[in-house]
Structure formats: C-alpha cells, structure tokens
Amino acid sequence: MTRMNALTQLCLDFGRRRWEHVLGAAYLFLLAIPLAAQTVRPLIDENVVKAPGKQASGRVEYVNDSLEDLVVTMNLQSYTVSDTGELSYRPLDSDIHVKLSTMSFRIPAKQNYYVYYEASADKLPSWFVVYGTFSGFKARTQAGFKIQVTLPHTVYLLSKYHVQKDELILRKAEYHPNLKKIVVRVDNIGPSFGRVLEADASSGKGKMEQGGFPLFPHSERQVEIPWENSEDPDKLVLHLETFKVEQKIRNVAQ
C-alpha cells in the first residue's frame, strides 16, 4: 500500500488551489502505473467552532474516475509536523472525537460518494487526517503486488481567534547564493493557528513565489524558497489572511 506521505505534505504546504491542480498527477507519478485519477475534495477543511467541545460538521467527496468499481476504507489519524515540515502520524488523539457516516463504501466506475463527519475536540486548535484508501484495482505493480491508493483529507478545528501579527517572529530570512535558495524560519509564539497563504521573495528585477504553509501554535516552521534570478533577493513578504509580514533578506556567504 502507498501511504502517500508526500501528498499529505503537499496538502499542508501548498494553498488549496495549487494542491487541487497537482493532486491527480502527483499520486499517479508516485505509483508509476497508468491508472485513472481518484480524487478527494476538498483537501482541507478549516472549521471555526465557538468553544472546546463544540461540534463541527462537514462532508468529503471521493471521486472514482476509473473504469472499474472500487472500495474505499476510512482511517482517522492525528499527526505532528516538525519545524522543517516532516509529518509524524499516530492513532487519533483521545481528546479528538470524530464520527463518520461510514467507514467503508463502494464507488462504481466514474461515480462519486460523499462521506459526512461530525467532529469536536477538548482543546482548540486541534487537527486530524481522514484517510480514504481506494482498493479493488485489477492492475498490479510490476512486482505483482495489489495496488491501493490512499488520499488524505485534513480537518482543522479552530477557535475564532486567529494568529496576530505580533505573535509571529521571523527568526531567519537568509539567501544562500551557493545553494541558490532562501531559508525562512518563522516562529508562532501565540496559542492560535495561522496559515501563510503565500511567501514572496523579490529583488529589483525578479520575484519568486512559494506556496503557503501552516503555522501551528507555539512552534517554528522553516521553509526554503529556490532562487534562480541573477540578482540577489533583498525582500521577503509572508502573506496571511488579514496581514502580511515583511523583512529584508540577508545574504549568507558559504
């Protein structure tokens, strides 16, 4: 089975629109076999609830665009994201309570299916992943193994309080010319969840845009932005929903 950690990482690191464009092609590339696309949408649900213990509800659509009937089984997991974006999975935390309308179902060829959920958490913010594993493919891998495709849907349970500008500290904005990359490190010192929608690095003659990434409470996050322009970058801008953070980029000799 392919757990598709790389896809979950994309789900966390990229904005919704960019992720939706690359989803089908990305998992096909990872499997390296000619399958029609299976899709989950939306990829991220951000639910604002009034208080811990209050319930959020939503639905997830699973699309079978292949020419054969498939079975989908559901699995719930909690996860932790490291400061460099690596994900560590574990069974669903006991203080997160989730009810799915079904734990398994069959999708006919070229059809879709909706799974509904109800979720609450003893503390806010909280987050978890709903995994849908597609099985029943007639094709097999080159080694003869059965194929299973696992796609993630990430759910956030958030308070009405969003991260504030003074709760974000840009610890690092450095350009490494030998590596042709900009290293950015941002610290969320507050108790609320935040999301960078886009990170822009620019010089007088060029600009590079990096997809968004989450900022978890009381944690740091480091990202790297490739830089191919001839002129060194001098300005970094992080775009959030209601404000932006700017800082000069320091050139670091290797």
GUKOL-875440 format. One record per residue: residue number from 0; residue in one letter; y, x, z of N, C-alpha, C in turn. Coordinates in steps of 0.05 Angstrom, whole numbers. Layout:
+-----+--------+--------+--------+--------+--------+--------+--------+--------+--------+--------+
: num : residu :     nY :     nX :     nZ :    caY :    caX :    caZ :     cY :     cX :     cZ :
+-----+--------+--------+--------+--------+--------+--------+--------+--------+--------+--------+
: NUM :      A :      Y :      X :      Z :      Y :      X :      Z :      Y :      X :      Z :
...
+-----+--------+--------+--------+--------+--------+--------+--------+--------+--------+--------+
This chain:
+-----+--------+--------+--------+--------+--------+--------+--------+--------+--------+--------+
: num : residu :     nY :     nX :     nZ :    caY :    caX :    caZ :     cY :     cX :     cZ :
+-----+--------+--------+--------+--------+--------+--------+--------+--------+--------+--------+
:   0 :      M :    -24 :     17 :      0 :      0 :      0 :      0 :     25 :     18 :      0 :
:   1 :      T :     45 :      9 :    -14 :     70 :     23 :    -15 :     90 :     11 :      5 :
:   2 :      R :     97 :     24 :     26 :    115 :     14 :     46 :    143 :     12 :     36 :
:   3 :      M :    151 :     29 :     17 :    177 :     27 :      4 :    200 :     34 :     24 :
:   4 :      N :    196 :     54 :     41 :    218 :     62 :     58 :    243 :     69 :     42 :
:   5 :      A :    239 :     81 :     19 :    262 :     88 :      3 :    278 :     64 :     -5 :
:   6 :      L :    265 :     42 :    -10 :    280 :     18 :    -18 :    295 :      6 :      6 :
:   7 :      T :    283 :      7 :     30 :    297 :     -2 :     53 :    322 :     15 :     58 :
:   8 :      Q :    319 :     41 :     54 :    342 :     58 :     57 :    364 :     50 :     38 :
:   9 :      L :    357 :     45 :     13 :    377 :     36 :     -6 :    391 :     10 :      3 :
:  10 :      C :    374 :     -8 :     15 :    385 :    -33 :     25 :    406 :    -28 :     46 :
:  11 :      L :    402 :     -8 :     63 :    421 :     -3 :     84 :    445 :     13 :     75 :
:  12 :      D :    441 :     30 :     56 :    462 :     49 :     48 :    480 :     38 :     26 :
:  13 :      F :    470 :     20 :     10 :    486 :     11 :    -12 :    498 :    -17 :     -6 :
:  14 :      G :    520 :    -23 :    -20 :    530 :    -50 :    -18 :    512 :    -70 :    -31 :
:  15 :      R :    515 :    -96 :    -26 :    497 :   -116 :    -36 :    495 :   -116 :    -66 :
:  16 :      R :    518 :   -115 :    -80 :    518 :   -118 :   -109 :    503 :    -95 :   -122 :
:  17 :      R :    509 :    -70 :   -113 :    495 :    -47 :   -125 :    465 :    -48 :   -121 :
:  18 :      W :    457 :    -56 :    -96 :    429 :    -58 :    -90 :    415 :    -78 :   -107 :
:  19 :      E :    427 :   -101 :   -112 :    414 :   -122 :   -128 :    410 :   -112 :   -157 :
:  20 :      H :    427 :    -95 :   -167 :    424 :    -85 :   -194 :    401 :    -65 :   -196 :
:  21 :      V :    396 :    -50 :   -175 :    376 :    -29 :   -177 :    349 :    -37 :   -166 :
:  22 :      L :    346 :    -60 :   -153 :    322 :    -67 :   -139 :    297 :    -67 :   -156 :
:  23 :      G :    297 :    -83 :   -177 :    273 :    -85 :   -194 :    265 :    -58 :   -205 :
:  24 :      A :    284 :    -44 :   -217 :    277 :    -18 :   -229 :    268 :      2 :   -209 :
:  25 :      A :    279 :      2 :   -185 :    273 :     23 :   -165 :    244 :     21 :   -156 :
:  26 :      Y :    235 :     -3 :   -150 :    207 :     -4 :   -139 :    187 :      0 :   -161 :
:  27 :      L :    194 :     -7 :   -186 :    176 :     -1 :   -208 :    173 :     29 :   -212 :
:  28 :      F :    196 :     43 :   -209 :    195 :     72 :   -212 :    177 :     84 :   -190 :
:  29 :      L :    178 :     74 :   -166 :    163 :     85 :   -144 :    133 :     80 :   -149 :
:  30 :      L :    126 :     56 :   -160 :     98 :     51 :   -165 :     88 :     65 :   -189 :
:  31 :      A :    106 :     71 :   -208 :     99 :     86 :   -233 :     77 :     71 :   -249 :
:  32 :      I :     78 :     44 :   -249 :     59 :     29 :   -265 :     75 :      6 :   -277 :
:  33 :      P :     65 :     -5 :   -300 :     80 :    -26 :   -314 :     76 :    -53 :   -302 :
:  34 :      L :     91 :    -61 :   -282 :     90 :    -87 :   -271 :    116 :   -102 :   -276 :
:  35 :      A :    114 :   -129 :   -278 :    138 :   -145 :   -279 :    151 :   -145 :   -251 :
:  36 :      A :    176 :   -152 :   -250 :    191 :   -149 :   -225 :    184 :   -171 :   -205 :
:  37 :      Q :    181 :   -162 :   -180 :    181 :   -180 :   -157 :    207 :   -175 :   -142 :
:  38 :      T :    219 :   -196 :   -132 :    246 :   -193 :   -121 :    248 :   -209 :    -95 :
:  39 :      V :    265 :   -199 :    -76 :    272 :   -214 :    -53 :    303 :   -216 :    -53 :
:  40 :      R :    313 :   -240 :    -46 :    342 :   -243 :    -45 :    349 :   -265 :    -25 :
:  41 :      P :    371 :   -262 :    -10 :    388 :   -238 :    -10 :    374 :   -215 :      4 :
:  42 :      L :    384 :   -191 :      1 :    372 :   -168 :     13 :    382 :   -164 :     42 :
:  43 :      I :    405 :   -174 :     48 :    417 :   -172 :     74 :    428 :   -199 :     83 :
:  44 :      D :    423 :   -207 :    107 :    436 :   -230 :    120 :    451 :   -220 :    144 :
:  45 :      E :    477 :   -224 :    145 :    493 :   -218 :    169 :    502 :   -244 :    181 :
:  46 :      N :    490 :   -251 :    204 :    495 :   -276 :    217 :    513 :   -271 :    241 :
:  47 :      V :    535 :   -286 :    244 :    552 :   -285 :    267 :    544 :   -308 :    285 :
:  48 :      V :    536 :   -302 :    310 :    529 :   -322 :    330 :    548 :   -321 :    353 :
:  49 :      K :    551 :   -343 :    367 :    571 :   -346 :    388 :    566 :   -329 :    413 :
:  50 :      A :    540 :   -325 :    419 :    533 :   -311 :    444 :    504 :   -302 :    442 :
:  51 :      P :    496 :   -283 :    459 :    467 :   -276 :    461 :    451 :   -301 :    466 :
:  52 :      G :    428 :   -303 :    453 :    411 :   -326 :    457 :    416 :   -349 :    438 :
:  53 :      K :    440 :   -349 :    425 :    446 :   -370 :    406 :    431 :   -365 :    380 :
:  54 :      Q :    423 :   -386 :    367 :    405 :   -384 :    344 :    420 :   -382 :    318 :
:  55 :      A :    409 :   -366 :    300 :    418 :   -364 :    273 :    396 :   -373 :    255 :
:  56 :      S :    402 :   -383 :    232 :    382 :   -393 :    213 :    389 :   -384 :    185 :
:  57 :      G :    369 :   -382 :    168 :    374 :   -374 :    141 :    349 :   -377 :    124 :
:  58 :      R :    350 :   -369 :    100 :    327 :   -370 :     82 :    326 :   -345 :     65 :
:  59 :      V :    302 :   -339 :     57 :    297 :   -316 :     40 :    281 :   -325 :     15 :
:  60 :      E :    290 :   -317 :     -8 :    277 :   -325 :    -33 :    260 :   -302 :    -43 :
:  61 :      Y :    235 :   -309 :    -49 :    216 :   -289 :    -61 :    210 :   -298 :    -90 :
:  62 :      V :    213 :   -280 :   -108 :    211 :   -286 :   -137 :    187 :   -270 :   -148 :
:  63 :      N :    169 :   -284 :   -161 :    147 :   -272 :   -175 :    152 :   -274 :   -205 :
:  64 :      D :    161 :   -253 :   -217 :    167 :   -254 :   -246 :    144 :   -243 :   -263 :
:  65 :      S :    121 :   -240 :   -251 :     98 :   -230 :   -265 :     83 :   -254 :   -279 :
:  66 :      L :     62 :   -247 :   -293 :     46 :   -268 :   -307 :     21 :   -275 :   -292 :
:  67 :      E :     20 :   -268 :   -266 :     -4 :   -275 :   -250 :      5 :   -285 :   -223 :
:  68 :      D :    -12 :   -303 :   -212 :     -6 :   -314 :   -185 :     -9 :   -291 :   -165 :
:  69 :      L :      9 :   -291 :   -145 :      8 :   -270 :   -124 :      9 :   -283 :    -96 :
:  70 :      V :     -1 :   -268 :    -77 :      0 :   -277 :    -49 :     20 :   -259 :    -34 :
:  71 :      V :     37 :   -271 :    -18 :     56 :   -256 :     -2 :     50 :   -260 :     27 :
:  72 :      T :     48 :   -239 :     42 :     45 :   -240 :     71 :     69 :   -228 :     85 :
:  73 :      M :     77 :   -239 :    108 :    101 :   -232 :    121 :     96 :   -214 :    145 :
:  74 :      N :    115 :   -197 :    151 :    113 :   -179 :    175 :    141 :   -174 :    185 :
:  75 :      L :    145 :   -174 :    211 :    170 :   -170 :    224 :    170 :   -143 :    239 :
:  76 :      Q :    192 :   -128 :    235 :    194 :   -102 :    248 :    222 :    -96 :    257 :
:  77 :      S :    225 :    -82 :    279 :    250 :    -70 :    287 :    252 :    -42 :    276 :
:  78 :      Y :    276 :    -31 :    276 :    279 :     -4 :    265 :    303 :      9 :    278 :
:  79 :      T :    303 :     36 :    276 :    325 :     52 :    285 :    333 :     70 :    262 :
:  80 :      V :    359 :     74 :    259 :    370 :     91 :    237 :    381 :    116 :    250 :
:  81 :      S :    373 :    139 :    241 :    383 :    165 :    251 :    411 :    170 :    241 :
:  82 :      D :    424 :    191 :    251 :    452 :    197 :    243 :    453 :    205 :    214 :
:  83 :      T :    431 :    213 :    202 :    431 :    221 :    174 :    418 :    200 :    156 :
:  84 :      G :    411 :    176 :    168 :    402 :    154 :    151 :    372 :    150 :    150 :
:  85 :      E :    356 :    167 :    164 :    327 :    162 :    164 :    320 :    139 :    182 :
:  86 :      L :    300 :    123 :    173 :    292 :     99 :    187 :    266 :    103 :    202 :
:  87 :      S :    265 :     93 :    227 :    240 :     94 :    242 :    233 :     65 :    250 :
:  88 :      Y :    209 :     57 :    243 :    200 :     29 :    247 :    183 :     26 :    271 :
:  89 :      R :    182 :      2 :    282 :    166 :     -4 :    305 :    161 :    -34 :    305 :
:  90 :      P :    143 :    -44 :    322 :    139 :    -73 :    324 :    165 :    -86 :    333 :
:  91 :      L :    168 :   -112 :    326 :    192 :   -126 :    333 :    198 :   -125 :    363 :
:  92 :      D :    222 :   -117 :    370 :    230 :   -115 :    398 :    227 :   -142 :    412 :
:  93 :      S :    219 :   -141 :    438 :    213 :   -165 :    453 :    238 :   -182 :    459 :
:  94 :      D :    262 :   -170 :    456 :    286 :   -185 :    461 :    298 :   -198 :    436 :
:  95 :      I :    283 :   -196 :    414 :    290 :   -209 :    389 :    269 :   -231 :    384 :
:  96 :      H :    278 :   -255 :    378 :    259 :   -278 :    376 :    263 :   -290 :    348 :
:  97 :      V :    241 :   -289 :    332 :    242 :   -298 :    305 :    220 :   -318 :    299 :
:  98 :      K :    226 :   -339 :    285 :    206 :   -359 :    276 :    209 :   -362 :    246 :
:  99 :      L :    188 :   -357 :    232 :    187 :   -360 :    203 :    173 :   -386 :    196 :
: 100 :      S :    182 :   -399 :    174 :    169 :   -424 :    166 :    140 :   -420 :    157 :
: 101 :      T :    133 :   -396 :    149 :    106 :   -390 :    142 :    102 :   -360 :    144 :
: 102 :      M :     77 :   -351 :    148 :     71 :   -323 :    149 :     56 :   -313 :    125 :
: 103 :      S :     48 :   -332 :    107 :     36 :   -324 :     82 :     37 :   -347 :     63 :
: 104 :      F :     38 :   -341 :     37 :     40 :   -362 :     17 :     33 :   -351 :    -10 :
: 105 :      R :     28 :   -368 :    -29 :     21 :   -361 :    -57 :     44 :   -369 :    -75 :
: 106 :      I :     52 :   -350 :    -92 :     72 :   -356 :   -112 :     60 :   -356 :   -140 :
: 107 :      P :     60 :   -378 :   -154 :     50 :   -379 :   -181 :     66 :   -360 :   -199 :
: 108 :      A :     55 :   -353 :   -222 :     69 :   -336 :   -241 :     95 :   -348 :   -249 :
: 109 :      K :    116 :   -332 :   -251 :    142 :   -340 :   -260 :    155 :   -361 :   -242 :
: 110 :      Q :    148 :   -361 :   -216 :    159 :   -380 :   -198 :    171 :   -366 :   -174 :
: 111 :      N :    185 :   -381 :   -157 :    197 :   -370 :   -132 :    189 :   -387 :   -108 :
: 112 :      Y :    194 :   -377 :    -85 :    187 :   -390 :    -60 :    207 :   -383 :    -38 :
: 113 :      Y :    214 :   -403 :    -22 :    234 :   -398 :     -1 :    220 :   -398 :     27 :
: 114 :      V :    226 :   -377 :     42 :    218 :   -376 :     70 :    242 :   -379 :     88 :
: 115 :      Y :    240 :   -397 :    107 :    263 :   -403 :    125 :    258 :   -389 :    152 :
: 116 :      Y :    280 :   -380 :    164 :    276 :   -367 :    190 :    296 :   -378 :    210 :
: 117 :      E :    288 :   -376 :    236 :    306 :   -381 :    258 :    304 :   -356 :    276 :
: 118 :      A :    327 :   -346 :    285 :    326 :   -321 :    300 :    348 :   -321 :    321 :
: 119 :      S :    341 :   -308 :    343 :    361 :   -304 :    365 :    354 :   -278 :    378 :
: 120 :      A :    373 :   -268 :    394 :    370 :   -242 :    408 :    382 :   -244 :    436 :
: 121 :      D :    370 :   -230 :    455 :    380 :   -229 :    482 :    405 :   -212 :    485 :
: 122 :      K :    411 :   -196 :    465 :    435 :   -180 :    465 :    446 :   -178 :    436 :
: 123 :      L :    472 :   -174 :    434 :    485 :   -172 :    408 :    500 :   -146 :    408 :
: 124 :      P :    501 :   -133 :    384 :    487 :   -140 :    359 :    457 :   -132 :    360 :
: 125 :      S :    441 :   -145 :    344 :    413 :   -138 :    340 :    406 :   -140 :    310 :
: 126 :      W :    384 :   -128 :    303 :    377 :   -128 :    275 :    347 :   -124 :    272 :
: 127 :      F :    336 :   -133 :    250 :    307 :   -130 :    245 :    302 :   -133 :    215 :
: 128 :      V :    278 :   -127 :    207 :    270 :   -129 :    179 :    247 :   -149 :    175 :
: 129 :      V :    250 :   -166 :    155 :    228 :   -183 :    147 :    215 :   -171 :    122 :
: 130 :      Y :    190 :   -163 :    124 :    176 :   -151 :    101 :    159 :   -172 :     88 :
: 131 :      G :    161 :   -174 :     61 :    144 :   -191 :     46 :    127 :   -173 :     28 :
: 132 :      T :    100 :   -174 :     32 :     82 :   -157 :     16 :     68 :   -174 :     -5 :
: 133 :      F :     73 :   -167 :    -30 :     60 :   -180 :    -53 :     33 :   -167 :    -58 :
: 134 :      S :     12 :   -183 :    -61 :    -15 :   -173 :    -68 :    -28 :   -192 :    -87 :
: 135 :      G :    -51 :   -184 :    -98 :    -65 :   -200 :   -117 :    -62 :   -191 :   -146 :
: 136 :      F :    -50 :   -167 :   -150 :    -47 :   -156 :   -177 :    -75 :   -149 :   -189 :
: 137 :      K :    -79 :   -155 :   -213 :   -103 :   -148 :   -227 :   -103 :   -118 :   -234 :
: 138 :      A :    -80 :   -107 :   -240 :    -78 :    -79 :   -246 :    -84 :    -62 :   -221 :
: 139 :      R :    -92 :    -37 :   -225 :    -96 :    -18 :   -203 :    -82 :      8 :   -210 :
: 140 :      T :    -79 :     24 :   -190 :    -67 :     51 :   -194 :    -86 :     68 :   -210 :
: 141 :      Q :    -76 :     91 :   -219 :    -93 :    110 :   -234 :   -116 :    120 :   -218 :
: 142 :      A :   -113 :    119 :   -191 :   -135 :    128 :   -174 :   -154 :    105 :   -168 :
: 143 :      G :   -148 :     81 :   -178 :   -166 :     58 :   -174 :   -160 :     41 :   -149 :
: 144 :      F :   -137 :     46 :   -136 :   -131 :     31 :   -112 :   -117 :      5 :   -120 :
: 145 :      K :   -121 :    -15 :   -103 :   -107 :    -40 :   -106 :    -77 :    -36 :   -102 :
: 146 :      I :    -61 :    -53 :   -115 :    -32 :    -50 :   -113 :    -21 :    -71 :    -94 :
: 147 :      Q :     -3 :    -63 :    -77 :     13 :    -81 :    -60 :     42 :    -72 :    -61 :
: 148 :      V :     60 :    -90 :    -64 :     88 :    -85 :    -66 :    102 :    -97 :    -41 :
: 149 :      T :    115 :    -81 :    -25 :    128 :    -91 :     -1 :    158 :    -89 :     -4 :
: 150 :      L :    172 :   -111 :      0 :    201 :   -113 :     -4 :    214 :   -122 :     23 :
: 151 :      P :    236 :   -109 :     30 :    249 :   -115 :     55 :    272 :   -135 :     53 :
: 152 :      H :    275 :   -151 :     73 :    299 :   -168 :     77 :    309 :   -162 :    105 :
: 153 :      T :    334 :   -152 :    107 :    345 :   -144 :    133 :    363 :   -165 :    144 :
: 154 :      V :    359 :   -172 :    170 :    375 :   -192 :    183 :    390 :   -180 :    206 :
: 155 :      Y :    416 :   -185 :    207 :    433 :   -177 :    229 :    442 :   -201 :    245 :
: 156 :      L :    441 :   -199 :    272 :    452 :   -219 :    290 :    476 :   -206 :    303 :
: 157 :      L :    500 :   -216 :    296 :    524 :   -202 :    304 :    542 :   -221 :    321 :
: 158 :      S :    558 :   -209 :    338 :    578 :   -224 :    353 :    602 :   -228 :    335 :
: 159 :      K :    621 :   -245 :    345 :    645 :   -250 :    329 :    664 :   -226 :    330 :
: 160 :      Y :    659 :   -206 :    347 :    676 :   -183 :    349 :    667 :   -162 :    329 :
: 161 :      H :    685 :   -153 :    312 :    679 :   -132 :    292 :    689 :   -105 :    302 :
: 162 :      V :    678 :    -84 :    292 :    687 :    -58 :    299 :    717 :    -55 :    292 :
: 163 :      Q :    731 :    -42 :    310 :    760 :    -38 :    306 :    766 :    -10 :    296 :
: 164 :      K :    790 :     -7 :    284 :    797 :     18 :    272 :    797 :     40 :    292 :
: 165 :      D :    807 :     35 :    316 :    809 :     56 :    337 :    782 :     63 :    349 :
: 166 :      E :    761 :     48 :    342 :    734 :     54 :    351 :    719 :     73 :    332 :
: 167 :      L :    731 :     79 :    309 :    719 :     97 :    290 :    733 :    124 :    290 :
: 168 :      I :    717 :    145 :    293 :    728 :    172 :    293 :    714 :    188 :    271 :
: 169 :      L :    730 :    198 :    252 :    720 :    215 :    231 :    716 :    243 :    241 :
: 170 :      R :    692 :    249 :    249 :    686 :    276 :    260 :    687 :    298 :    239 :
: 171 :      K :    681 :    291 :    215 :    678 :    311 :    194 :    684 :    299 :    167 :
: 172 :      A :    700 :    314 :    151 :    704 :    308 :    123 :    708 :    335 :    109 :
: 173 :      E :    686 :    347 :    101 :    685 :    374 :     91 :    674 :    376 :     63 :
: 174 :      Y :    687 :    392 :     47 :    677 :    398 :     20 :    663 :    425 :     19 :
: 175 :      H :    639 :    425 :     10 :    623 :    450 :      8 :    622 :    457 :    -22 :
: 176 :      P :    639 :    474 :    -32 :    641 :    479 :    -61 :    615 :    491 :    -73 :
: 177 :      N :    601 :    507 :    -59 :    576 :    518 :    -70 :    554 :    497 :    -74 :
: 178 :      L :    555 :    477 :    -57 :    536 :    455 :    -58 :    546 :    431 :    -75 :
: 179 :      K :    571 :    432 :    -81 :    584 :    410 :    -97 :    580 :    383 :    -82 :
: 180 :      K :    586 :    383 :    -57 :    583 :    358 :    -42 :    603 :    357 :    -19 :
: 181 :      I :    610 :    333 :    -11 :    627 :    328 :     12 :    611 :    316 :     34 :
: 182 :      V :    612 :    328 :     58 :    598 :    319 :     81 :    617 :    303 :     99 :
: 183 :      V :    609 :    278 :    104 :    625 :    260 :    120 :    610 :    252 :    145 :
: 184 :      R :    622 :    253 :    168 :    609 :    244 :    193 :    629 :    227 :    208 :
: 185 :      V :    620 :    202 :    213 :    638 :    182 :    227 :    623 :    172 :    252 :
: 186 :      D :    639 :    169 :    273 :    628 :    161 :    299 :    639 :    134 :    306 :
: 187 :      N :    621 :    115 :    311 :    628 :     88 :    321 :    625 :     89 :    351 :
: 188 :      I :    648 :     91 :    366 :    646 :     93 :    395 :    647 :     66 :    408 :
: 189 :      G :    650 :     45 :    393 :    652 :     18 :    404 :    625 :      4 :    406 :
: 190 :      P :    625 :    -20 :    418 :    600 :    -36 :    422 :    593 :    -54 :    398 :
: 191 :      S :    609 :    -55 :    378 :    605 :    -74 :    356 :    594 :    -60 :    331 :
: 192 :      F :    581 :    -76 :    314 :    571 :    -67 :    289 :    593 :    -66 :    268 :
: 193 :      G :    592 :    -47 :    250 :    611 :    -45 :    228 :    597 :    -37 :    203 :
: 194 :      R :    611 :    -40 :    180 :    599 :    -32 :    155 :    621 :    -20 :    137 :
: 195 :      V :    616 :      4 :    128 :    633 :     16 :    107 :    625 :      4 :     81 :
: 196 :      L :    643 :     -9 :     67 :    637 :    -22 :     42 :    636 :     -2 :     19 :
: 197 :      E :    653 :     19 :     22 :    655 :     40 :      1 :    669 :     64 :     13 :
: 198 :      A :    660 :     88 :      4 :    672 :    113 :     12 :    683 :    126 :    -13 :
: 199 :      D :    709 :    133 :    -14 :    721 :    145 :    -37 :    731 :    173 :    -31 :
: 200 :      A :    724 :    192 :    -48 :    735 :    219 :    -46 :    752 :    224 :    -71 :
: 201 :      S :    775 :    236 :    -68 :    792 :    239 :    -91 :    808 :    266 :    -90 :
: 202 :      S :    816 :    274 :   -114 :    835 :    296 :   -117 :    857 :    286 :   -136 :
: 203 :      G :    874 :    304 :   -144 :    896 :    296 :   -162 :    886 :    286 :   -189 :
: 204 :      K :    862 :    296 :   -197 :    853 :    290 :   -224 :    826 :    275 :   -224 :
: 205 :      G :    814 :    270 :   -202 :    787 :    258 :   -202 :    782 :    242 :   -177 :
: 206 :      K :    761 :    225 :   -179 :    753 :    208 :   -157 :    723 :    203 :   -158 :
: 207 :      M :    710 :    203 :   -135 :    682 :    196 :   -133 :    679 :    174 :   -113 :
: 208 :      E :    662 :    154 :   -120 :    657 :    131 :   -102 :    629 :    132 :    -92 :
: 209 :      Q :    625 :    127 :    -66 :    599 :    127 :    -54 :    594 :     98 :    -43 :
: 210 :      G :    570 :     89 :    -46 :    563 :     63 :    -36 :    566 :     61 :     -6 :
: 211 :      G :    565 :     36 :      4 :    570 :     31 :     32 :    547 :     38 :     50 :
: 212 :      F :    552 :     37 :     76 :    531 :     43 :     96 :    539 :     30 :    122 :
: 213 :      P :    519 :     23 :    139 :    525 :     10 :    165 :    533 :     30 :    186 :
: 214 :      L :    549 :     20 :    205 :    557 :     36 :    228 :    547 :     22 :    253 :
: 215 :      F :    526 :     32 :    265 :    515 :     19 :    288 :    530 :     26 :    313 :
: 216 :      P :    530 :      8 :    333 :    545 :     13 :    358 :    538 :     39 :    372 :
: 217 :      H :    558 :     53 :    382 :    554 :     77 :    398 :    536 :     97 :    383 :
: 218 :      S :    541 :    102 :    358 :    525 :    121 :    343 :    542 :    133 :    321 :
: 219 :      E :    532 :    157 :    312 :    545 :    171 :    290 :    529 :    167 :    264 :
: 220 :      R :    543 :    170 :    242 :    529 :    169 :    216 :    541 :    190 :    198 :
: 221 :      Q :    523 :    205 :    185 :    531 :    226 :    166 :    522 :    219 :    138 :
: 222 :      V :    540 :    221 :    119 :    533 :    216 :     91 :    544 :    239 :     74 :
: 223 :      E :    532 :    242 :     50 :    541 :    263 :     32 :    550 :    250 :      6 :
: 224 :      I :    572 :    259 :     -5 :    583 :    249 :    -30 :    583 :    272 :    -50 :
: 225 :      P :    569 :    269 :    -72 :    569 :    290 :    -93 :    596 :    293 :   -106 :
: 226 :      W :    603 :    317 :   -113 :    630 :    322 :   -125 :    626 :    341 :   -149 :
: 227 :      E :    631 :    330 :   -173 :    627 :    346 :   -197 :    653 :    353 :   -211 :
: 228 :      N :    675 :    343 :   -202 :    701 :    349 :   -215 :    709 :    379 :   -210 :
: 229 :      S :    724 :    389 :   -229 :    732 :    417 :   -227 :    752 :    422 :   -205 :
: 230 :      E :    769 :    403 :   -199 :    789 :    406 :   -178 :    777 :    397 :   -151 :
: 231 :      D :    783 :    413 :   -130 :    772 :    407 :   -103 :    783 :    380 :    -93 :
: 232 :      P :    766 :    365 :    -79 :    775 :    340 :    -68 :    793 :    345 :    -44 :
: 233 :      D :    813 :    327 :    -39 :    831 :    331 :    -17 :    834 :    306 :      1 :
: 234 :      K :    823 :    283 :     -7 :    827 :    259 :      9 :    802 :    242 :     10 :
: 235 :      L :    796 :    232 :     34 :    773 :    213 :     38 :    784 :    187 :     48 :
: 236 :      V :    773 :    165 :     37 :    780 :    138 :     46 :    755 :    122 :     51 :
: 237 :      L :    752 :    112 :     75 :    730 :     94 :     81 :    741 :     65 :     81 :
: 238 :      H :    729 :     48 :     65 :    738 :     20 :     63 :    720 :      2 :     79 :
: 239 :      L :    731 :    -12 :     99 :    717 :    -32 :    114 :    729 :    -59 :    107 :
: 240 :      E :    719 :    -80 :    119 :    726 :   -107 :    110 :    756 :   -113 :    116 :
: 241 :      T :    766 :   -104 :    138 :    794 :   -112 :    145 :    813 :    -88 :    148 :
: 242 :      F :    803 :    -64 :    144 :    820 :    -40 :    146 :    806 :    -17 :    131 :
: 243 :      K :    821 :      5 :    129 :    810 :     30 :    118 :    817 :     54 :    135 :
: 244 :      V :    801 :     74 :    133 :    805 :     99 :    148 :    809 :    121 :    128 :
: 245 :      E :    830 :    137 :    132 :    836 :    159 :    113 :    837 :    186 :    128 :
: 246 :      Q :    829 :    207 :    114 :    830 :    233 :    125 :    830 :    254 :    103 :
: 247 :      K :    844 :    276 :    108 :    844 :    298 :     89 :    816 :    312 :     90 :
: 248 :      I :    807 :    322 :     67 :    782 :    336 :     65 :    786 :    366 :     67 :
: 249 :      R :    772 :    378 :     85 :    774 :    407 :     89 :    754 :    422 :     72 :
: 250 :      N :    764 :    443 :     58 :    746 :    459 :     42 :    732 :    480 :     59 :
: 251 :      V :    706 :    480 :     57 :    690 :    498 :     74 :    676 :    519 :     56 :
: 252 :      A :    683 :    544 :     59 :    671 :    566 :     44 :    643 :    571 :     53 :
: 253 :      Q :    625 :    575 :     35 :    597 :    580 :     42 :    592 :    610 :     43 :
+-----+--------+--------+--------+--------+--------+--------+--------+--------+--------+--------+
